[in-house]
């Protein structure tokens, strides 16, 4: 399903806004970006289609000593693959929301394996 960058970014922002405040208040030093497609480097070792990517030091591995002065973690949501998968607007919203939640969960230290067990894989 084709959509504009502006509309897609709004969907990503809406998904972030849906994260309950009890969790959102713990999100720390993360920048969220929208890109068209993953680069070859981002795809390294990934099987299948990459919809989003978390890069950084998750909260469970941070310490006041090792994390001082560090650049923000990065969540990238890929518009191209998500748009290609979506059949309509409702499907687009569902996939964007699921992808954003999945990548934010990585920021909290939740593994892909655990996300699959929880139904967010």
C-alpha positions as CSV (number, residue, x, y, z in Angstrom):
1,X,0.0,0.0,0.0
2,X,1.5,3.3,-1.1
3,X,1.5,6.2,1.3
4,X,3.4,9.5,1.7
5,X,6.4,9.8,4.0
6,X,4.5,12.4,6.1
7,X,1.5,10.1,6.6
8,X,3.8,7.1,7.4
9,X,5.8,9.2,10.0
10,X,2.5,10.2,11.6
11,X,1.6,6.5,11.9
12,X,5.0,5.9,13.6
13,X,4.4,8.8,16.0
14,X,0.9,7.6,16.7
15,X,2.3,4.1,17.6
16,X,4.8,5.7,19.9
17,X,2.0,7.7,21.6
18,X,0.1,4.5,22.2
19,X,2.8,3.1,24.5
20,X,1.4,3.3,28.1
21,X,2.9,6.1,30.1
22,X,4.0,3.6,32.8
23,X,6.5,2.2,30.2
24,X,7.1,5.3,28.0
25,X,8.6,7.2,31.0
26,X,11.4,4.6,31.0
27,X,12.4,5.1,27.3
28,X,15.7,6.8,27.5
29,X,18.1,8.3,25.0
30,X,16.4,6.9,21.8
31,X,15.9,8.6,18.5
32,X,13.3,7.2,16.1
33,X,13.8,7.4,12.3
34,X,11.9,6.4,9.2
35,X,13.9,5.3,6.3
36,X,12.7,3.9,2.9
37,X,14.6,0.5,2.9
38,X,17.3,-1.1,5.0
39,X,20.9,-0.8,3.8
40,X,22.9,-3.9,3.0
41,X,24.8,-3.3,6.3
42,X,21.5,-3.2,8.2
43,X,20.4,-6.5,6.5
44,X,23.6,-8.3,7.5
45,X,22.5,-11.7,8.9
46,X,18.8,-11.0,8.6
47,X,16.6,-13.6,7.0
48,X,13.4,-12.3,5.5
49,X,12.1,-8.8,5.3
50,X,13.4,-6.2,7.8
51,X,10.6,-3.9,9.0
52,X,12.4,-2.2,11.8
53,X,15.8,-2.1,13.6
54,X,17.0,-1.3,17.1
55,X,20.6,-0.2,17.4
56,X,22.0,0.7,20.7
57,X,22.6,-0.4,24.3
58,X,19.3,-1.7,25.8
59,X,18.3,-0.6,29.2
60,X,19.3,-3.9,30.9
61,X,22.9,-3.5,29.8
62,X,23.5,0.1,30.7
63,X,25.4,1.3,33.7
64,X,26.2,4.8,34.9
65,X,29.9,4.1,34.1
66,X,29.6,2.5,30.7
67,X,26.9,4.6,29.2
68,X,28.1,8.1,29.9
69,X,28.2,10.4,26.9
70,X,26.9,7.8,24.5
71,X,25.1,8.8,21.3
72,X,21.3,8.0,21.4
73,X,20.1,4.5,20.6
74,X,18.4,4.4,17.2
75,X,15.2,2.8,16.2
76,X,14.6,2.8,12.4
77,X,11.2,1.9,10.9
78,X,11.4,1.0,7.2
79,X,8.6,2.4,5.1
80,X,9.2,0.4,2.0
81,X,8.9,-3.2,3.4
82,X,6.0,-2.2,5.6
83,X,4.1,-0.5,2.8
84,X,4.8,-3.5,0.5
85,X,3.3,-5.9,3.1
86,X,0.2,-3.8,3.9
87,X,-3.0,-4.5,1.9
88,X,-4.9,-1.4,3.1
89,X,-4.8,1.4,5.6
90,X,-5.9,-0.7,8.5
91,X,-3.2,-3.3,7.7
92,X,-0.6,-0.5,7.4
93,X,-1.5,0.9,10.9
94,X,-1.4,-2.6,12.4
95,X,2.0,-3.4,10.9
96,X,3.5,0.0,11.8
97,X,2.2,-0.3,15.4
98,X,3.5,-3.9,15.8
99,X,6.9,-2.9,14.4
100,X,7.3,0.1,16.7
101,X,6.3,-1.9,19.8
102,X,8.7,-4.7,18.7
103,X,11.7,-2.3,18.4
104,X,10.9,-0.4,21.6
105,X,10.8,-3.8,23.3
106,X,14.4,-4.3,22.2
107,X,15.3,-1.0,23.9
108,X,13.9,-2.6,27.1
109,X,16.1,-5.7,26.6
110,X,13.4,-8.1,25.3
111,X,14.9,-10.5,22.8
112,X,13.4,-11.6,19.5
113,X,12.8,-15.0,20.9
114,X,10.8,-13.7,23.8
115,X,8.9,-11.3,21.6
116,X,7.9,-14.3,19.4
117,X,6.7,-16.2,22.6
118,X,4.6,-13.1,23.5
119,X,3.1,-12.9,20.0
120,X,5.0,-9.7,19.0
121,X,7.5,-11.5,16.8
